[in-house]
Amino acid sequence: MFSQAREIAAGDVVIVWFTRESLKAITITPGEELNGRFGAYRHTDLIGKPFGSKIGSRNGKGFIYVLRPTPELWTLALPHRTQILYVADIAFVVSWLGIRPGSVVIESGTGSGSFSHSVARTIGKSGKLHSFEFHDTRCQTAQEEFAQHGMSEYVTVSHRNVCKAGFDLEDVVDAVFLDLPAPWEAIPAAKLALKKTQSTRICCFSPCAEQVLRTVSALNDSGFTSITMYETLLRTIDVGSYPPLKSVGTVAEKLKDADVKREARRVKQIEESAMRAKEKGRKKAAEMGGQEMDIFGESEHPHGQKRKAGEDREANGQSNTPQEDDSEAGPHTKKPKPDGPSPLTLEMVGHLPKSADCKLTTTSTGF
Ligand SMILES: C[S@@+](CC[C@H](N)C(=O)[O-])C[C@H]1O[C@@H](n2cnc3c(N)ncnc32)[C@H](O)[C@@H]1O
C-alpha cells in the first residue's frame, strides 16, 4: 500500500501539503506541473527527493511539503465523490469491530474509499476487504484507485445493490460495516455472511436517529445482542498559539503586588470612613450643645424606658466592650479620638455606617 521507498519516484502518489487546511494528492508524472497560490512546481523536480521534503516554488515565493501518503492523509486529500468518514469515526469503528491483521471484512458502500484505506492498512495482505458499491462510476473509480495504491490484492470492489442482492458470502467474515442510507435492509444478508464459529460484530453508520431506530429493530429481529449507539466527537486543541507560560516566581510576585495594593486600598477606606464618622459626630455634638444623644434616634425599651445603643447591642448578645470590637476589626470600627477645642468625648459603638444597628453616642463631660 503506497510507496515505502525513501525517495519519490515517477508514478508515486504524493500528498502535497500547501497549508494545514489545504492538501492535494498527486501522481508524479514527468512533464506535468503543479500550480499553487505562490508559484509552480515541476513533477520532475520532486523525483529523487525524500518523502517529507520541503520544496520551494520555481519563482522562490512559496513552498510545499511532499508527504508520503497514509490513510489519514488520504482521507484529507482524496477527491470527494460522496460524504466520507473521518479519522475519529474510522478509528472508533475499526477498534470496536475488532478489525486486525488477517481479518475478513465487509464494507458497503465504498463511496470515496476513505474508510476502505484504513481498513486495508489494518488487515494487511493476510486479510480481505470485500467492498460493495451500487453506483457504477464510483465503483470503477474506487477499483482504479485501490489498484494504483497497491491494495487490489486484498481489497475487492463489487458493483452491487447489497440491500437487494446481499453479499453473496456465507459464514466467512469477521466484521461488517454498513455506511448506507438504509442499512437495516442489508442486515439479514450481513448475518448470513458473518462467521458462525465465533463472536462477530456489525456496525451501521447513520447520521439520523430515525435510521438508528430502524437499524436497532432490524438487529433485534436478526438476533444480534449487545446493541449500543455511540457518537464520536473530535476536538482539536491548537497548541501552537498559546503564549509561553510565565515562571512561578513572576506569577507569585504579581500576586504579592496585587495583595499590597488591595491592602492599601482597604486602609485608605478605613481612614476615610473614620474621618467621615468623626466629622458627623462633631457636627451633631455642636448642634445638641453637648447633651447626651443618639443620633439615629432613641429606641423604646419594651418596659417604657429608653435604652442606649450599647444596651441594644448587649440585648442582641453582642459585646459592648470597645477592645473586643477592635479585635474583630472590620473597616469601620476605628475609635475616633476627640480633638479641637470641644470638650466632648466621642464614643463609637458598633459598625459604621452600613449596619442598621449602627449607633453613635456622645457623652457630655461638661463645659
Ligand atoms: C456515504 S457513502 C460511503 C462513504 C465511505 N464510507 C467513505 O468513507 O468514503 C455511501 C455510499 O453507499 C452507496 N450505496 C448506497 N446504497 C447502496 C446499496 N444499496 N448498495 C451498495 N451501495 C450503496 C452510495 O452510492 C455511496 O457511494
The ligand as an SDF file (V2000), in Angstrom:
LIG
                    3D

 27 29  0  0  0  0  0  0  0  0999 V2000
  -21.6720    7.8780    2.3870 C   0  0  0  0  0  0  0  0  0  0  0  0
  -21.0470    6.9430    1.0970 S   0  0  0  0  0  0  0  0  0  0  0  0
  -19.8660    5.9320    1.8610 C   0  0  0  0  0  0  0  0  0  0  0  0
  -18.6040    6.6610    2.2080 C   0  0  0  0  0  0  0  0  0  0  0  0
  -17.4580    5.7740    2.6500 C   0  0  0  0  0  0  0  0  0  0  0  0
  -17.7760    5.1000    3.8690 N   0  0  0  0  0  0  0  0  0  0  0  0
  -16.1890    6.5770    2.7910 C   0  0  0  0  0  0  0  0  0  0  0  0
  -15.6780    6.6810    3.9370 O   0  0  0  0  0  0  0  0  0  0  0  0
  -15.6980    7.0900    1.7970 O   0  0  0  0  0  0  0  0  0  0  0  0
  -22.3760    5.8000    0.7960 C   0  0  0  0  0  0  0  0  0  0  0  0
  -22.1810    5.0170   -0.4680 C   0  0  0  0  0  0  0  0  0  0  0  0
  -23.0810    3.9350   -0.4270 O   0  0  0  0  0  0  0  0  0  0  0  0
  -23.5320    3.6920   -1.7280 C   0  0  0  0  0  0  0  0  0  0  0  0
  -24.8010    2.9320   -1.6100 N   0  0  0  0  0  0  0  0  0  0  0  0
  -25.9940    3.4000   -1.1900 C   0  0  0  0  0  0  0  0  0  0  0  0
  -26.9070    2.3990   -1.1730 N   0  0  0  0  0  0  0  0  0  0  0  0
  -26.2710    1.2820   -1.5900 C   0  0  0  0  0  0  0  0  0  0  0  0
  -26.6650   -0.0720   -1.7570 C   0  0  0  0  0  0  0  0  0  0  0  0
  -27.9250   -0.4460   -1.5250 N   0  0  0  0  0  0  0  0  0  0  0  0
  -25.7490   -0.9540   -2.1640 N   0  0  0  0  0  0  0  0  0  0  0  0
  -24.4740   -0.5750   -2.4080 C   0  0  0  0  0  0  0  0  0  0  0  0
  -24.0340    0.6940   -2.2660 N   0  0  0  0  0  0  0  0  0  0  0  0
  -24.9230    1.6060   -1.8560 C   0  0  0  0  0  0  0  0  0  0  0  0
  -23.6800    5.0710   -2.3270 C   0  0  0  0  0  0  0  0  0  0  0  0
  -23.6230    5.0340   -3.7250 O   0  0  0  0  0  0  0  0  0  0  0  0
  -22.4880    5.8050   -1.6970 C   0  0  0  0  0  0  0  0  0  0  0  0
  -21.3960    5.7790   -2.5710 O   0  0  0  0  0  0  0  0  0  0  0  0
  1  2  1  0
  2  3  1  0
  2 10  1  0
  3  4  1  0
  4  5  1  0
  5  6  1  0
  5  7  1  0
  7  8  2  0
  7  9  1  0
 10 11  1  0
 11 12  1  0
 11 26  1  0
 12 13  1  0
 13 14  1  0
 13 24  1  0
 14 15  1  0
 14 23  1  0
 15 16  2  0
 16 17  1  0
 17 18  1  0
 17 23  2  0
 18 19  1  0
 18 20  2  0
 20 21  1  0
 21 22  2  0
 22 23  1  0
 24 25  1  0
 24 26  1  0
 26 27  1  0
M  CHG  2   2   1   9  -1
M  END
$$$$
